């Protein structure tokens, strides 16, 4: 059974992932979520670490979903 803290962390990470994909980057996603770009990036990194998958390819100019990011089943 997942603790409530890790459950909330999972939800915030998934929200950060979705916002990043929809907005096209960490900075615009951060503005949408009222967070810093660093906080959004770290939340997405925690989701990736928990899943053991790279969901986003990051460059200095863009963030693009990987094949796994497009096809991952989040439960």
C-alpha angles and dihedrals in degrees: 000000000000118000117240091246094054089043091054090045089052092051093048090048092051090047089051091049093050093045091049093051094045094045095041097235149028097262096054090042089051091053090051093049097039092240136114119268088242092056091050092048092049092048090053091046090054091053090049091049092049091050095040089229136111104235099175135037108216128203129165089261106036149012117220130180117249122227087262091049090055094047106033118123108222112202 
